[in-house]
Amino acid sequence: MSDKTETPARDYSETLFLPQTEFPMRAGLPQREPLLLQRWNEIKLYERLREVQKGRTRFVLHDGPPYANGNIHIGHALNKILKDLVVRSQGMLGFDSNYVPGWDCHGLPIEWKIEEEYRAKGKNKDDVDVVEFRRECRAFAEKWIDVQREEFKRLGVEGDWTNPYQTMSFDAEAQIAREIMKFAVSEQLYRGSKPVMWSSVEKTALAEAEVEYHEKTSTTIWVKFPITNTLDGDLDGASVVIWTTTPWTIPANRAIAYGAEIGYGLYRVTEAADDNWAKVGDRLILADKLAADVFAAARVAGYERVKDVLPVMIERCAHPFRGLEGANGYWDFAVPVLPADYVTDDAGTGFVHTAPGHGADDYNTFLKHRAVFEACGTPQVPHTVAPDSSYFPDVPFFAGERIYDDKGKDAGANEAVIKKLIEVGALIVRGRLKHQYPHSWRSKGPLIFRNTPQWFIAMDKPLDDKGDTLRQRALHAIRTVEWVPESGENRINGMIENRPDWVVSRQRAWGVPITVFVKKGTSEVLKDSQVNAAIADAFEKEGADAWYVDDGSRFLTPFGHDVADYEKVTDILDVWFDSGSTHAFALEKREDLKVHRIVDGGSDRVMYLEGSDQHRGWFHSSLLESCGTRGRAPYDIVVTHGFTLDEQGRKMSKSLGNTVAPQTIIKDFGADILRLWTASVDYWDDQRIGPEIIKTTSETYRKLRNTIRWMLGSLAHFREADKVAVSGMPELERFVLHRLVELDGEIREAYGNYDYKRVVALLNSFMTTDLSAFYFDVRKDSLYCDPISSVVRRSALTVIDQTFRCVATWIAPILAFTAEEAWLARYPNAESVHLETFPEVPTEWRDEALAERWAKVRRVRRVVTGALEIERAQKRIGASLEAAPVVHIADDSLWNAVQGLDMAEICITSAIEVVRGEGPEEAFRLEDVKGVAVVPRLAEGRKCARSWKVTPDVGADPEYPDVTPRDAAALREWDQLRAAAE
């Protein structure tokens, strides 16, 4: 046994510059993000942003107000995060980018909830004072604003949460009243009686924006209208046949429409079963293209075409119920047959039953041919259906019959009408049809068109000496706006071109009333600026409840008007008018949002960003409101996003069990995962989300985080004194700086175009491919093992320092929490990364020739890496440092590119031999890299105990016998510094 004690091998790990950071690999976002939110609150980040950005050109994202009646859903999360991406990125691009959140607080959904509570308690809404009822609605909205505010803040959305705007705040209600009174003064507001979309469940008119279409199965009927007056004697005793999917409208029929370009014929039934409604001998006028279908549906076994028919020769028909006993002459009028360009021969009979009180086309036909209707004994549009969809008491046979019940289900009206048609022998056939039918997007109940007095804003009334109309102003304004995506312009343009007058009245209680007085016995609206000012002043102090305090005396009497002479309007405004007016009380009244827009000769811009359905909603109403009162659009940029679907592309619904709650994602993964998903998707179109998609997003996040973490760890060894001038850096570092210049332009452009998926794609590719898989991979050896004085090592740290600043700020609008965490890990005394702007990357770093060379070098490296992966898989090597491959290069440009470079360092091998030529047949090649072949070979020599390189020169320095000369130099410096420190 030897008495000699062996010297233990030295632990070289302490001499390596390995990454050191407290920035954890595991993010723990659900726990860490609330702490960062608390910090932002403590440092008053929103206020600091306003201070830092003060004086810059303003970029205001005006918030489309969500509705205050429930927890937020995934669509809310997408929308609010997108807005935050805009606001944060525009601020970092150098704008004063302010965001003030808002809420839509009035309207039917809230009122409906309070009514539900009443019904549950056995209370009757009509027994409650209207002001008290409105107070309960206000309290309900306030509760949900508080809930939603905290949910939106948890998403990392930065804004003035302390002072949001609300459509129910007194100042907002006052301004909304001022806006509708402007329309009254300019005579764009009028009261008229015409068919409007009506919800019998909610008992109010609805605007197009409140309507959605669902499949519905309707009863269809074919009905005979006997001809009474004709210029063609052959048609005596014949009948015009109409087809409709709304049998309940037959009592309101006043005309029949035909198409002037359609071919019609007189047909005679020659064979039919005895129990058929269509009888042998019936002489029917039908569109030729549809006759066979009609007879097939009617089970007619035989028929003949008698002759051509020109509908213009048919002057009058009789209503099927004309002359019935007990009808008291209700239908004893003539039914004119009139041309209309909306009639087709695609379905039905080629004739359209026309009920002016229950259809837009029908009503317009009435207006166009009013003189004909008067001559036929029907000078007025009839009122046949009450607010609950029941027939009025004066409608014979059908009084009290309802079309839909209180839940929107089919009631008895259709069957009652059909039964009567059968009784009088007017029905030919009945059927069933599945089709898209309008429903209320709130109650989900089907709608009817119903003639009822409402308040409208005229689209085509001349507003000035030039004959300018609201429609013309809006169409012109659309062309001045930047639409993202561009297809949005065509969409809203088509909607404005074709829309009817705007129905702004609702027969409800919770909202801003239409603050006008009408001279009794006339349609004349009082236009008194003093009265209008008094109304607005009262609303500023008391809110819109002031309208309900008395009969209007407080506003009329002081200015010489007798309240007995006027009717105070009690209808409330469509909530779309409320939200369409937000620009008037948010953008124009708040000092922090006032802008000098490009349209006024300034440089500030205003953006609206909402879902694509808002082309008929908020974008639409805001455009009309602003054009009607200011002659221009309220926005400069309109960005739209699609709807969020599940992973299979299906609409989310509780019944399918495929909803994805943002609260759940935040709880399990963190808000930054939701933010990264939002930024990654093509939000201009419909996007998908679900467990697998979130899993993929989390994996992307993990890679990005680890790249940031590695930079932070490496920079723990960096000091300002270590910086190296660009001119003294190796080519590889200068190539990375070139990439920063490229990315700076691309990322700024992508953020400027609101193309966040491109930002994510650029950063993901750069951080995982350019940095982690290439640059960091190559430079780890130098960073960990080179001497402290190494220019390569210091150059790499200099570049990583610059790269971190760029990456951390570039990604901050998206990964708001992670970027902040990383920034504070790098700069513990900093306030916030969100107070920074994107770094100015020197353009002189751009070097296209260098970039071209390194693109070729990386192609060669790919072939080497591919060859070594096979060697590793076959267990012929463990790590790439065990290899010393031979690289054959036949391509001249690739050969020239690698000259003068240490390819062993670049390929992370212990040695490498680069030779000219095609290489042996068995060499490894890649199909897409022509002219490069690699022959794997084991490295010769000993393994360095410090850097693990395998090389013959290990031990060349006798003082450090188990390491390479490079590592020996590093150890010598290390030991000298440690000795000096001791």
Buried (B, 14 or more C-beta within 10 A) or exposed (E): EEEEEEEEEBEBEEBBBBBEBEBEEEBEBBEBBBEBBEBBEEEEBBEBBBEBBEEBBBBBBBBBBBBBBEEBBBBBBBBBBBBBBBBBBBBBBBBBBBBBBBBBBBBBBBBBBBBEEBEEEEEEEEEBEBBEBBBBBBEBBBEBBEEBBEBBBBBBBBBBBEEBBBBBBBBBBBBBBBBBBBBBBBEBBBBEBBBBBBBBBBBBBBBBBBBBEEEBEBBBBBBBBBBBBBEBEEBEEBBBBBBBBBBBBBBBBBBBBBBEEBEBBBBBBEEBEEEBBBEBEBBBBBBBBBBEBBBEBBBBEEBEEBEEBEBEBBBBBBBBBBEBEEBEEBBBBBBBBBBBEEBBBEEBBBBBBBBBBBBBBBBBBBEEBBEBBEEBEBEBBBBBBBBBBBBEEEBBBBEEBBBBBBEBEBBBBBBBBBEBBEEEEBBBBBEEEEEEBBBBBBBEBBBBBBBBEBBBBBBEBEBEEEEBBBBBBBBBBBEEBBBBBEEBBEBBBEBBEEBBBBBBBBBBBBBBBBBBBBEEEEEEBBBBEEBBBBBBEBBBEBBBBBBBEEEBBBBBEEEEBEBEEBBBBEBBBBBBBBBBBBBBBBBBBBEBBEBEBEBEEEEBBBBBBBBBBBBBBBBBBBBBBBBBBBBBBBBBBBBBBBBBBBBEEEEBEEEEEBBBBBBEBBEEBBBBBBBBBBBBBEBBEBBBBBEEBBEEBBEBBEBBBBBBBBBBBBBBBBEEEBEBEBEEBBBBBBBBBBBBBBBBEBBBEBBEEBBBBBBBBBBBEBBBEBBBBBBBBBBBBBBBBBBBEBBBBBBBBBBBBBBBBBBBBBBBBBBBBBBBBBBBBBEEEEBBBBBBBBBEBEEEBBBEEBBEBBEBBBBBBBBBBBBBEEBBEEEEBEEBBBBBBBBBBBBEEBBEBBEEBEBBBBBBBBBBEBEEEBBEEEBBBBEEBEBBBBBBBBBEBBBBBBBBBBBEBBBEBEEBEBBBBBBBBBBBBBEEEEEEEE
